[in-house]
Amino acid sequence: MLRVLTYNVRRCLGADGRLSSERIAAVIAACRPDVVALQELDVGRARSGGIDQAQAIAGHLGMRSYFHPAMRVMEELYGDAILTALPSRLVRAAALPGREGLEPRGALWASVTSGDAEIQVVTTHLGLDRREREAQVEALLGPGFLGDPACRDPVVLLGDFNALPGSGVHRRLAARLPDAQPARAWLRPTFPARLPLLRIDHVFVSRGVAVRGVRTLGGRLARAASDHLPLVADLDLAPIVAPGISAPETSLPQSSLPQSSLPREEPA
């Protein structure tokens, strides 16, 4: 089984106004994921104390980080990352199409080895403007990422898409990679963290991947650490035996204990 997590961390700025990469790491450590996708990270930015948040969080988790700066302001960087302790390599990190005056966006693609499987993991944070998102999705589906022949199954696409289920952007992506939360399932909203109402963070998987469960991390610490809740999916990478995917939904209690002291939680 492979456990993946996507989390918009809002530069580690909590609802209480406190900056803490340690708190973000504690939220993530509660479920012991194998692969982590993070959005809205600061690297070397004065507003966040100049630290490399991607490396700081990865260090707390005992993982390696791959970071892509979607935005550069002199030496200050802001963007997204993939973290894992599994054997891995960065395949590609690139900008996505944008519009003048809007926040730049990008995507990362890492190849991760788990057992006998080599998983292609792609993460992104799409824009707030609908037309911008549509152009960015086409770039993701194109030869730079999902359309590259090397991006072969199993594939996991996860991140903050700023798009609701049923939207044009969501449907376009789900036509290539099914949503890990099927339309008939109870959906797990991730935003805003204090009172989650919207499901704009998603995990999409290739049809050869079986989904054991999808859940959000709740609890006091997760609600305070960022303005999004983390979304977690448990995946089986065995060959497909029937069309479609199944996704039983459960809840995962959240704990602030460090990762090393936590047993890995398996779905029932």
Buried (B, 14 or more C-beta within 10 A) or exposed (E): BBBBBBBBBBBBBBBEEEBBBBBBBBBBBBBBBBBBBBBBBBBBBEEBEEBBBBBBBBBBBEBBBBBBBBBEEEEBBBBBBBBBBBEBEBBBBEBBBBEEEEBBBBBBBBBBEBEEBBBBBBBBBBBEBEEBBBBBBEBBBEEBBBEBEEBEBBBBBBBBBBBBBEBEBBEBBBEBBBBBBBEEBEBBBBBBBEEBEBBBBBBBBBBBBBBBBBBBBBBEBBBBBBBBBBBBBBBBBEEBEEEEBEBEBEEBEBBBEBBEEBEEBEBE
